Amino acid sequence: MKLETNLFNTQDKEKQMHLYTGKEVIAHAVAVDRHLGFKYIKSHEAKAGEKANFSLLIHSLKDPKTSVVGPITEQDYATADKIVDYFEGLVFKAMQRELSEYEKKITDLIKAEDINLKGRDDRLPIVGSVPNVYRNNTKHDVWADEERSLRKTSEYEGELKTRSTFNGVVKMSRYMNRTNSLLVALLTENGNIVKFFYDLYRTKDGFDPKNALSEGKLVVIEGFVKGHDISKYSKCKETFINRVNVITEDK
């Protein structure tokens, strides 16, 4: 009987060692993100000598003492709290729009109290991307607020069905995985909004579109004016262009 009790105690302790709350898992994901220089490396895209966020996350959770990530800092926990607050806030947004499957998994995970690393929890593989998604989303939220503030001043640019040149600053540059392209919002020198997709398959030697069209960069671009429309989100006048060429970029 005593042997059985000891066996159950041992199994229970082993199980507890691999149980985490959602907030704890996110704190470890934040530490991994910090260790990698605030970037996200997918498992199938990791180069030789690189470790993906997910791999480092699991190691950090299972054996933090030997993990290259090191101890979880107070700042890591503080950032994790902000991430939790952000995703909890999406629950209220669900009243206005349906949450994506990704958002549903994360909002469910942050409430969890018993995430078992030994089980097959389908939420774990995406946790490594959470700090990067949070960082990008909050930047885009800032632009969304600025965009709404331009509702009364933004005007259309260029003549429809002609090529025009646009000077301005990149305010949003979002990678679209499904089409391998960038969705870019440009605020022109005239204070108007121009948007376009830039196909990443069009890369040429010596040109890095992700860098050239990154947020905050000053650029001169040329494109075919495809449409003039009013955004259903910001209610701003927007100009849509395609067949875009970057003429000059801010180094």
Secondary structure as the mmCIF struct_conf table of DSSP 4:
data_model
#
loop_
_struct_conf.conf_type_id
_struct_conf.id
_struct_conf.beg_label_comp_id
_struct_conf.beg_label_asym_id
_struct_conf.beg_label_seq_id
_struct_conf.end_label_comp_id
_struct_conf.end_label_asym_id
_struct_conf.end_label_seq_id
HELX_RH_AL_P HELX_RH_AL_P1 LYS A 2 MET A 17
TURN_TY1_P TURN_TY1_P1 HIS A 18 HIS A 18
STRN STRN1 LEU A 19 TYR A 20
HELX_RH_AL_P HELX_RH_AL_P2 GLY A 22 HIS A 35
TURN_TY1_P TURN_TY1_P2 LEU A 36 GLY A 37
BEND BEND1 PHE A 38 PHE A 38
HELX_RH_3T_P HELX_RH_3T_P1 SER A 43 GLU A 45
HELX_LH_PP_P HELX_LH_PP_P1 ALA A 46 LYS A 47
TURN_TY1_P TURN_TY1_P3 ALA A 48 GLY A 49
HELX_RH_AL_P HELX_RH_AL_P3 ASN A 53 LYS A 62
TURN_TY1_P TURN_TY1_P4 PRO A 64 THR A 66
TURN_TY1_P TURN_TY1_P5 VAL A 68 VAL A 69
BEND BEND2 PRO A 71 PRO A 71
HELX_LH_PP_P HELX_LH_PP_P2 ILE A 72 THR A 73
HELX_RH_AL_P HELX_RH_AL_P4 GLU A 74 LYS A 93
TURN_TY1_P TURN_TY1_P6 ALA A 94 GLN A 96
BEND BEND3 ARG A 97 ARG A 97
HELX_LH_PP_P HELX_LH_PP_P3 GLU A 98 SER A 100
HELX_RH_AL_P HELX_RH_AL_P5 GLU A 101 LEU A 109
TURN_TY1_P TURN_TY1_P7 ILE A 110 LYS A 111
BEND BEND4 GLU A 113 GLU A 113
STRN STRN2 ILE A 115 ASN A 116
TURN_TY1_P TURN_TY1_P8 LEU A 117 LYS A 118
BEND BEND5 GLY A 119 GLY A 119
TURN_TY1_P TURN_TY1_P9 ASP A 122 ARG A 123
HELX_RH_AL_P HELX_RH_AL_P6 LEU A 124 VAL A 127
TURN_TY1_P TURN_TY1_P10 GLY A 128 SER A 129
HELX_RH_AL_P HELX_RH_AL_P7 VAL A 130 SER A 149
TURN_TY1_P TURN_TY1_P11 LEU A 150 THR A 153
BEND BEND6 GLY A 158 GLY A 158
TURN_TY1_P TURN_TY1_P12 LEU A 160 LYS A 161
BEND BEND7 THR A 162 THR A 162
STRN STRN3 ARG A 163 MET A 176
TURN_TY1_P TURN_TY1_P13 ASN A 177 ASN A 180
STRN STRN4 SER A 181 THR A 188
TURN_TY1_P TURN_TY1_P14 GLU A 189 ASN A 190
BEND BEND8 GLY A 191 GLY A 191
STRN STRN5 ILE A 193 ASP A 199
HELX_RH_3T_P HELX_RH_3T_P2 LEU A 200 ARG A 202
TURN_TY1_P TURN_TY1_P15 ASP A 205 GLY A 206
HELX_RH_AL_P HELX_RH_AL_P8 PRO A 209 ALA A 212
TURN_TY1_P TURN_TY1_P16 LEU A 213 LEU A 213
BEND BEND9 SER A 214 SER A 214
TURN_TY1_P TURN_TY1_P17 GLU A 215 GLY A 216
STRN STRN6 LEU A 218 ILE A 230
TURN_TY1_P TURN_TY1_P18 LYS A 232 SER A 234
STRN STRN7 LYS A 237 GLU A 249
#
